[in-house]
Amino acid sequence: TSDLVMRCEGLGKSFDDLTLFKNLTFDILHGERLGITGPNGTGKSTLLKLALGRLDPSAGTIRMGSSLRVGYLDQQGDVLNPDKTVLDEARRVRPDLAAEQVRNRLGAFLFTGDDVFKQCSDLSGGQRNRLMLCRLVLTEPDVLILDEPTNHLDIASREMLEKAMSSYTGTIIAVSHDRYFLNQIVDKLLVIGTDELGHRCLGQTEFVDGKPAYTVYASLVRKRTEAEKQKQQTRPNGARKRNNGRNDKAKPRPTTPEELKRFNKYSVEQIEEMIMSLEEQIAEMKERFGDEAIYKDPTQLAELQRDYDANVAELDLLYRAYDRRSG
């Protein structure tokens, strides 16, 4: 089989006067892991639907290998039959497997006991995502296309997902806002709907290579922002004269949210280092959840869970502080 999984040439998509992207050209090869990120409403899920042939492009072409087995995780979970049980939906994709084999697979995705007899209409958002992930694993696809796979997932489910994705040897195309997930899983990033300084800008796209993917992108945006600030500061005085005029009203500086004020004493570079250090700590803690001595000791497990939750919450604050400080 060919190493070429997807080819996108001069792709454009518009809805009336709204242009989501244009002149988008790239290839995805077997085994590559592409993350797609950007603000809401900028065309990320639309790009997946174009790749799957569910939408027609406004310009250009996008094609996937015709012989590839593709597994698709829909953000809304609308591929599940609400009137079927969890077990029925899992068996539907692999009717050749015995019920007990399917139940064993479901157990790995945290469906145990009577959970397998729940109707899909009664599942929570996280449970729907886990069931769809189990179905994807059962189909043994060549390509995984994931739309916000970590939505609604708790810590145990996220750990399960990241472990499954890390051991998967096929091609991954994943839309996500989850920076930690992107850093852990993908090796290149397509950013949709922002300009080079990270501001929302429909129609703009950018590719970023390297791991950790989101941290590489954030560092790139920070460097550009700093260069732009230096450029503004070196403008001739005449260009700033109006802003320095006696009658001009000073533009109010945005107020730092109370929960982020403690980060004001740190530079952008220091915050970035703190993010990377905390991400490493979180990764180490996730490994400890699999330690037999810990998961058999309720006290140690509860303590680890508290520390993990605290670190994840702290990481979110650091990301917010970084975004605010870097422009």
Disulfide bonds with the S-S distance in Angstrom:
none
